[in-house]
Amino acid sequence: MDVGIPIGQLNFISRWVLFAVATWKLYRDRERAWVFFVLAFGISAITPESYIIRHLGIILDPKLSDMMVIISAFLVGGNTLLGALHLRKDYLGLSELIMGSVIIYFSYFWLLLVGSEKISSFTLKTLFPLWFYSLGLIYAAIVFYKISLRNDLIFILFPAGMFLLGVLNLTYPFTRNLEWFLPYAFGSAAVFRFLMAVGLTKFVLFPKIVPKPASRESAKPVINLFKSYEDLLKAFPSIKRRNDIYVTRTSPQTLKRLMNKNNIVFWITRAKDGRIDKELNIFGFSPTKIDILIDLITRELEAGYDVVVFDAFEYIALENGFNAAMKFLLDLKDRVNYAKKSLFIILDPRSLTKEQLALIEREFKWWKEES
């Protein structure tokens, strides 16, 4: 199918831009999740569709065309899914490994069915692999969107284009042989990939830089417990003027009086997800999504923020259990330490049992003014 030189070139170039930018990010940041995205974008850049590989001087045997499309869909979808899972959880647990093994098994079984000609029509041949590919894109798009809550609108083009591309490919097994529809489908896919390329390029090569605070009481990283905001303000009076990250249960109305426009706030609530205030960086965040929250905080620290004010332990413990909340807190401590930043934890000791409080105090110390 000839989709036209401009559309074919746009699609081809966008694929290679995605591969090149993802490769650079992996090389620069050494983030393990991007190993999978590099593989996904790299395979996508040499997809067996004729309008792509003809630019590489490759002519595919028509008898192998459908089989190569299926293999490509499994590989791209699988690596995209693994990359998104790794990005969300920062590690792959046993459940994810089992899921991956099951997918590999069924992929191999599907290839056997197609190779033995048990399935003859293009629609049936590609239904499972292309839906798997599409759902991998859609899931990754959702993960990227949640991670990019604070980024500018240009980066949002990346998950938006990925999501739309995933939805479009859900129809491909049924529309591949509709000659009148194909130009629109291929044109839309080229535009969606172009949006992805623009968004990812902005995110990787031109990240938003957060201004450093003008002043602070101490340049030395600090990790301490406080019983109230009042105690924190006594210890660090200039905290209102600094560019800090707040993870809190305090209401947005109260937060507006405490924060400045450079702060970013994750309001832990079930009331609303997403941006709460158009002028200030206040985002509603579910207490059960702590795996995504920890990654968001890490990225804000990498962007230039120096302090995390954490005032939501009791609520997170209520929703997830004390053990899960404690693991989250220890993970946050490790990441803040690694980044050489500061962590202020506001905690009411009356809300915990003696055993729970003792466990926290083993890892964290209460703030004491230096004499």
N, C-alpha and C positions, 0 to 999 in steps of 0.2 A: 504493500500500500504506500503510494507516494503522498506524503502529507504536506508537501511544499517545502522549498528550500529554506525560506525564513523561519518557519515553525520548526523544521528539523534542526536547523543550526542553533536556534534558541534553546531547544531541548538539550541538544548535545553539549553546548557550552555550559548551560546551567548545571548539568550533571557533573562535569569536570570541575567546575568552580566549587561545588559542594564537597567533592572528594578532596580537592587541594586545600580548602580552608579547614576541613575537619582534620586532615593530616597535619597541618600546621598547629592546630590546637592540641592535638595529641603530643606532638613533639615538644611544644612549648610548655604545656601544663602537666603532662604526664598523668592525666586522669584516665583510669582504667576503662571507664565506660566508653570512652571515645575510640578504643580499639575496635569495638563492635560497630560503631557508626562509620569509622573509616572503611571497614570491610563492606558494610552495606552500601555506602556511597560509591566505593570502588567497583563493586560488582554491578551496581546500577549504571555506572558510566560506560560499561561494555555490555549492556543488555543485548540479548540476541535479536531484538527487533531490527529489521533491515534498515530503517531510516536512521538508526543510531550507528550500527557497526559499519555501514558503508563509508562513513567518514574516516574509519580506520583502515579502509581497504580490505575488509573481510567480507567474503560472500559465504553464507551458510547454506549447507545442503538442506533443501526444503523438507526432506524427510525427517530431519532432526529438529526442525524449527519449533514445533509444539513442545517437544521434550525439553529443549533448552529454555523455553519460556517458563516451564514448570520448575525446573531446577533453579533458575534465577529467582523466581518468586519465593521459593522456600528459603534460599540463602539470604536474600535481602530482608524478607520478613522476619526470619529467625534472628539475624544479627541486630536488626532494628529493635525487636522486642527485648533481646538480652541487654542491649545498650540502655534502653529505657528503664528496665528493672534495676540494672546496676546504678544508674543515675539516681533513681528514687531511693534505693536502700543502701547504696555504697558498698554492698557486698551481695553475693548470691548464696542464699541459704540452701538447705537440703530440699525444701519444697520447690524452689526454682530449678534446681538441678534435675529433680525428678520430672518436672514439667517439661524441661528441655529434652530429656531422654525420651519421653513419650512422643513429643513432637517429631524428633528425629526418626523414631521407629515408624510412625504413621507416614512420614514423608517418604521413607524408603519403601514402605508397603504400597503407597500410591504410585510411586515410580514403577514398581513391579507390575501393577495393574495396567498402567498406561503402556509399558513396554510389551506386555503380553497381548495387547490389543483387546483386552476385556472391555475397555472403555473406548469408544470410537469418536464421538462428537467432541468438537473443541470446547463446547460449553461444559460438558461433564468432565473432560480432562483437566480443565483449568479452574473449575469451581472451588475446590478445596484449597489448592495452593494460592490462588489469587485472593481469595477471601482471607486466608491466613496472612498474606502479604499486606492486604489493606488494613486488617485489624491491628497489625504491628505498627503501621504508620499512624493510625488513629490513636492508639495507646501512647506512642511516643510523643505525639503532638500534645496530648493532654498533659503529660509529664513536663514537657518543655514549657507549656503555658503556665503551669503552676509554679515552676521554678523561676519564670521570668516576670513575676508579678510586678516588680518594680522597674523593669527595664523600659526604655522608650518604645514608642509605637513601631519603629522600624524593625526592631528585633521580633516583635510579635508577628511580623510577616512570615517568619520561619515556621513556627508551629501552625499558623493559619494555613499556609500553603501546604504543609504536610498533611493536615487534617483533610483539606479539600481534595488532595490527591488520593488519600486513602478512600474517601467516599466515592470518588470517581471510579477507582479501580474495582470497587464492589460490583459495578455494572459491566465491566469489561468482558467477562465470560458470555454475557448475553448480547452485547453490542458489537463484538469484534467483527461479525460478518454483515453488519448493517452499513453498507457503503455510504449512504447519505449522512449517517451520524458520525462516522469516523473522523472526518476533518474537524468537527466541533470538539470531539473527545480529545484528539491529539493536540489541538490548539489549546484547549483548557489545561491539559496536563503540562504543556510547555510553559504556560503562564504561571501555573502553581509552582512548578520547579524554579522558575525565575524568582518568584516571591521568596521561596525558601533560600535561594542563593543570596539574595540581597539581605535578608534578615540575618542569616548566619554570618555573612561577611561583616555586617555591622557589629554583631555580638562579639566576634573573635578579634577582628582587626581594629575596631574603633569602639572599645568598651566605654561606658559612661564612667567618668572619673569623679569620685566624691571628694569635695574639698576637705582638707585636713582642718581640725579645730584650731582656732586662733590661739587658745591658751588652755592649760590644764594644770591641775595642782601637782601632778606627778607624771613623769614620762615612763615610769617603771610600771610594768603590767601588775595588776592587782586582781586577786580572786578572793572574795569575802562574802560572808553572810551579813544581812542587815534585817532588823525586825520591822522596819517601816521605811517609807519614802522619806519621812522626816529625818531619820537617822542617816540615810544616804545623802540627803541634801546638806546636813551638818558636816559630814565628812568631805563632800565634794560640792561646794556651793555653785560652781560654774557648770554643773552637769546640764542645766537647762540650755546653755549656750553651745553645747557640743553636738557633734554628729554621732549620736548613739543609736543602737538598736534596742527597742523595747519589745519584750515578749510578756504580755500582761493580760490580766482580767479586768483592768480598770476601764471604765466606759469611755467611748470616744469623746463625749462631752467634757469629761474631766481631763482626758489626755490633751485636748486642745489648749488647756491652760498650762499644762506642764511642759509641752514639747515645743521645738522650733521647726521650721519648714525643712530642715536638713535631716531631721530624725526619720527613722523608719520604724513603724509600729506594727507588730503582729498581735492583733486583738484576738485572744483565744476564746472562741464562742461558737455556738451552734446556730446562732441567729442568722448569720450571713457570711458567705464566702466572697472573697474578692475585695475590691477597693471600697472603702467606707466613705472617705472624704476626698473631694475633687482637688482641694488645694494642698492638703497634707498627705503624707505617705502613711495612711492608716489602712490596714488590710485585715478583714475578718478571716479567721483561720480555724478550722475544726480541731478540737482537742485530740481527735483520734488520728490525725495526719502528722504525727510527730516525726515519722521517717522522712517526709518531705520537708517539714519545718527545719530539721537539723541541717539539711543541705542548703536551704535558703539562707539561714544564718551564716553558714560557712562562706557562701558566695558574697554576702554583704561584707563580711570581714575582709575577704580578698579584694573587694572593690575599694576599700579604704576606711571603713568604719573601725573604730578602736575599742569600743566598749559595748558589752551586752548587758542590759538590765533585765533580769529574769524575775518576773512576779506572777508566775502561773503554776507553780509546782503543785499546790494543793488540788487545783482543778484538773490538771493533767493526771495526777494520781487517782483522783476520783473516777475519771473516765477510762483510764487504761490499767489501773492497779498500781500499787506502790512500786513493785519491782520494775515494771516497764518505765515508770516515771524516773526512778533512780538510775536506770541504765541510760535514759535520755540525758539526765543531768551529768552523769560521768562522761558520756560521749561529748557533750557540749564543753565540759571542762577540758578534755583532752584537745579538742579542736581549737579552743581559745588559747590554751597553753602553746600549742604548736605554732599558732599564728602570732604569738607573743603579744596578745591583746589582753583586755581586762574583762572580768565577769563579776557583776554585782547581783547577788541573789537575795531577794526580799522574801522572808519566810517567817510565818508565825509559828513558833515552837509549840504552841498550845494545840495546834491542829494535828499533831503527830503523836504516836505512842512513844514511850521511852526508848524502845528498841529502834524504831524508825529514826528518831532524832539522833540517837547515838551513832547510827550508821552514817547519817549525813555529816555529823560533826567529826567523824573519822576522816572524811575527805575534804571538808571545808571548815574554815575557821571564821568565827564571828569577828567583825571589825572592831578594833580597839584603837583609839587615838594614841598616837605616839606622844610620849611625855617629853 
